[in-house]
Amino acid sequence: MLQGFRSDKDYRIAKSLLTELAQVQLCNTDLAIKSAQNYRALRKQGITIRKTIDCLIATYCIETKTPLLFSDRDFDPWIENLQLKDASVL
């Protein structure tokens, strides 16, 4: 998220705000394996996931039953096929 800021001032403000949020460990061996299984399940349906990090994020949210707030369509297959919850519709 922070890598997208052009202005140093905006970067510092965002960094300050983001570091106040709770942080979770995104991945461990079990989640990495489950992520690969999810990727393969989607691939078998003819869906190619472009980014490994999307697989990890989506799988984490599915496994922890955490709704995901997102603004791109990359996570749509996860919602449609693997029970990822969309936080924007809750």
Secondary structure as the mmCIF struct_conf table of DSSP 4:
data_model
#
loop_
_struct_conf.conf_type_id
_struct_conf.id
_struct_conf.beg_label_comp_id
_struct_conf.beg_label_asym_id
_struct_conf.beg_label_seq_id
_struct_conf.end_label_comp_id
_struct_conf.end_label_asym_id
_struct_conf.end_label_seq_id
HELX_RH_3T_P HELX_RH_3T_P1 LEU A 2 GLY A 4
BEND BEND1 SER A 7 SER A 7
HELX_RH_AL_P HELX_RH_AL_P1 ASP A 8 LEU A 18
TURN_TY1_P TURN_TY1_P1 THR A 19 GLU A 20
BEND BEND2 LEU A 21 LEU A 21
HELX_RH_AL_P HELX_RH_AL_P2 THR A 29 LYS A 44
TURN_TY1_P TURN_TY1_P2 GLN A 45 GLY A 46
HELX_RH_AL_P HELX_RH_AL_P3 THR A 52 THR A 64
TURN_TY1_P TURN_TY1_P3 LYS A 65 LYS A 65
STRN STRN1 LEU A 68 LEU A 68
BEND BEND3 SER A 71 ASP A 72
HELX_RH_3T_P HELX_RH_3T_P2 ARG A 73 PHE A 75
HELX_RH_AL_P HELX_RH_AL_P4 ASP A 76 LEU A 82
STRN STRN2 ASP A 86 ASP A 86
HELX_RH_3T_P HELX_RH_3T_P3 ALA A 87 VAL A 89
#
